């Protein structure tokens, strides 16, 4: 059989992990995570990492593989994921990739352009100004100084906006100038499956997951990584809101409600991203048997 990677993607809390484990068990293979935060050992609760039982069910790559003291990006992920595939393919014909970080999956499937190095002083200056002035300042800066990027940007994603502004400050060029859109060819087949759920079920999953995170000790986890709060992985939903609580800017109840709202918004952005890629075959996440039968026909 041709070497094949089965990608399981979709919004947060849609059931990707359970589906990926079921498929990996079917083909007696391993799962490569495609989540930009679950690779960090120090943050497990706020990243909704697979449970110890799920991690024990099949071998996993790119879970707890790095320290929060390291910066991991899409370019690094492309190289790592290709190495993981090589290792899996030495023993198996199929590998499973599972996650919601669309840029990482795109980098793995198509390649990604090398981005310029950003001096630490520029990164710190932009981070400080964002913390002082908020996302509206980032949006205004890029709308005025890099309208080409801003026209297609995820304008509610501060990490992406800061990255674009860093490149602009460091090089004088738009981040779009470093994107050649040259699609690399892989020597294996990639089958992409997208999972979705009715909106009310997805939102209920998200709300319950956030409540479980808080009960599991999310606040203590965020406190433990306070020294690294400017790390890209921590400038994201679930961490920024608790940082605001710890800073005294929000009551805890409001921070929790904000996490739920922002996670629902993030799930919507994830769906928009994945639906742009017409290679995805979409299933309701509850259709486990239909997914398996469809895959067996394809393979």
Beta strands, then each sheet from edge to edge (+ up, - down):
strand 1: 4-10
strand 2: 31-33
strand 3: 60-61
strand 4: 94-98
strand 5: 189-196
strand 6: 280-284
sheet 1: 3+ 2+ 4+ 1+ 5+ 6+
end
